[in-house]
């Protein structure tokens, strides 16, 4: 193109952006399951990014639009109100992609779910959209219950 | 239960699906696929994020809209959602003969998302995530260049079709139009340098 196209850069503190990328890579790795190499590459990248983001201290985590150099402009277009729902969303899909239950434990952590609920339930009436994945994070893990029903002892 | 319902071809549902998938194709950036049903699009933005240590840069992905900006956050969301729909309803996509189409689009997105994230490595101990390509400040330039290109295209490839209808082949009207074009070109050129 004939005009300058600057690039905006973020680091691991952009928890919501990273969370959504992890969810996208994990979910798509299931779509390309037949292509072992590509599917593996997607899942591996997702795991790596999830590790980088979740190892940060919670005080360092934040939304990508709160840092000017990262999402200062995106704020006008796709402002993200919070990041807990995206991290839960990432953990859910990463569990489906890898089968590793530690990701499911992360995504179903009671404290984290309550935090996400308090942040998201009031936004857009809690309806699923690009900024609010809370209702969807409640739907997807139900599949697990169908496959592994909880038996009364 | 839903999975047992066969979707009749040529239904409105099919049309909507096809159009929404084609719309995503329309907004594809980078080396444009020849197989696309959208024939008037070509390669674009092949310099995005290209540097010596990132030779393929951030070429590809999807434009947000006609402003030609690329945002990672909604792109990732789109890929997640399309993937989810394939995971849940792939027999339906197959019934409609659209399974390869939708997988193509998802792959266009994932290929880009793989470029967007750089893990800590030998040169940097920080994780890098690219959130956006192109800024609002470029927009006024884009509009000027778009108008100039529109006129140039009309002149060369469409043989003055529109220009003729405006001017009715009147040479007296053609001159002011050429002057406006000239002004637009020079101001667009100035913007590029600054």
Interface residues (C-beta under 8 A of the other chain):
Chain A: X1 X2 X3 X4 X5 X6 X7 X8 X9 X10 X11 X12 X14 X16 X17 X18 X20 X21 X23 X24 X25 X27 X28 X30 X31 X32 X41 X42 X45 X48 X49 X52 X53 X64 X70 X71 X73 X74 X76 X77 X78 X80 X89 X93 X130
Chain B: X44 X45 X47 X48 X49 X58 X64 X68 X69 X71 X72 X73 X74 X75 X76 X77 X79 X80 X83 X84 X86 X87 X103 X106 X107 X109 X110 X113 X114 X116 X117 X119 X120 X126 X127 X128 X129 X130 X131 X132 X133 X134 X135 X136 X138 X141 X142 X145 X188 X191 X192
